Amino acid sequence: MAKIKVDLEREIGTLDRRVFGGFIEHLGRCIYGGIFDEGSGLSDEHGYRQDVLDALRPLRMPVLRWPGGNFVSGYHWTDGIGPRDERPGRNNLAWRSEESNRFGTDEFIEYCRTLGTEPYICVNMGTGTMDEAAAWVEYCNGTGDTTPRSPTCGASLRLSEGGSLLRQRVGRG
């Protein structure tokens, strides 16, 4: 018979807190109607559901990963920047649904700031290109002189003065 013994006195290493991070994807009601629900009485002026934020804050997630999962393999980040009412809707190939792009990069970064967690962005290596991925990194970490422009592009997305978005990943993450 196999036995497992847990020795609480034996320390063999340090566990990085980031392994306890969270993940959000444009699947079902995770984003729309979940964390982000414009016009709902449960949401703040940005569309962020306050009841969801109140439930997530005690978890003290060190990082939150987005857009992640199957969704990211067909997501083009430039569709999700700029004025929300001017963003194009797109057919999402992974989930066979329409993506409004009303929750994009700027909303994600602001959501992470509101939640008090570090953003972790996955880039599209399904239908995307390395140039597109590099442009997204530049958009998030750049000086504000990057293109395409958005009301909150570049330097205002940085986590701190002289800082950058620390976590970015190629593919599904």
N, C-alpha and C positions, 0 to 999 in steps of 0.2 A: 504494500500500500504506500502510495506517495504521500509525503507530508510537506507542508510549507511552514517555515518558521520565520516570523518577523522579529528582527532584533532592532528595537528602537534605539539602542545605545550605539549601534554601528552606523557611522556616517560614511558614505562612499562617494558623495559628490553633491553638488548644488544643482537644484532644479531651476531652470530659468522660468520665471513667472509667466513669460509670454506663451508658454504651452497652454495656459488657461484662457486664451483669448476667445473671442467670439467670431461669428461668421454670419453674414447676411447675403442673400441672393434674391434676385427678382423672380421668385418662384411662389406661386399661390399668393398669399396675403402677407408674406414676410415684409416687403417694402410697402407697397400700396395697400392701405387699409391696416397695415401692421405698425411699423415704426413711423411711417409717413402717411398722413391722411389729411390732405388739404381740405379746409372747410368743415372739418369735424369739430364738434364741441369739446372733444377730448384733446385737441391739438393746440399748440401755441401758434404765434403769428407766422412761424416758418413752416408750419405743417407737421411738426414733430409731435407724435402722440406723447402726452405727458404721463399717462398711466404706464406706458411701456418704458419710458425713461425712468420713472419711479421704481419700476420692477427691476430694471437692469443696473441701476447705480449701486445697490448693495453688493452686486457680484464683483465690482471693482475689476472689470476686465482690463488687462494691460493693453491689449490690441483688439481691433475689430477689423476683420477682413471683408473686402468687397471688391468688385462685384462677384468674384468667385464662382465656383461650381461650373456647371455646364453653360450657364448664361454668359460667362465671360468669353467663351470661345467664339461668340458672334457679336460681342458688344464693341461698338466703336465710340470711344469716349467723347469725341467731338460732337456727337449727337446730343450729349447730356450737359453742354455748357451754354452760357448765354441766357438771354431772357427765356423763362420757361414757356411762355406762350408762343415762342418762335422756334422751339425745338421740334425736329421732325419725329413723327411716330415711325417705328420700324417693326417689321415682322421679326419676332424672336424665333429663330430656327430650333433652338433647344426645347423650348416649352410650347411651341406652336401657338403663340399668343402675340398680341400687339404690345410693344413697349412704347410708352408715351415719352420716356426720357425726362420726365419732370423731376425725378430724383437722379442727379448726376454727381459729378466730381465735387462741385462746390457745396452741394447739399450734404454729401457724405462727410467732407472735411468738417463742415460746421456741426454736423450731428456728433462726430467724434469729440469735438471741442466741448459741446454741450454735455456729452456723457462723461467727459474726462478720461478718454482713452486714446491710444495712439492709432492713427489710421494705417491700415495695411492694404495696399492696392495691388490687385492682380491684373496683369496686362493680357490682352487678347493675342494668343498665338494660334488661334484656330483660323479665323478669317482675317486677322490683323497682320501687320507687318512689323519688322524691327524698327522701321522709320516711325511708324505710328506709336509704338511703345516708347521710343526715345523722345518723341514730341510730348507724350503724356508726362514722362519724368521731368522734362524741361518745364512744362506747364505748371507742374506742382512745385518744383524746386527752384525754378528760375528767378530772375531778377524782376519780373514784371514786364520785360521787354519782349516776351515770347508771343508767338502767334499760334493759334487763333486767340483773340482777346475775349475776355469775359469780364463782367463787373468785378469779379473777385479773383482774377487770375494772378499767377506768379507769386510775387512776394507776400501777398496777403494770405496765401494758402500755407505759408511756412509755419512750422510749429513754434518757432521762436526767432528772434533777431539773429540772422546769420545761420539759422538752422534749416532743416529740410524735412521732408517726409521721409522717415527712416526706413520704412518697410515697403518694398515693391517686389512683386514676384511675377515671373513669366508663367503663363498658363493657369491652370485651374487652382493652383496653390494648395 
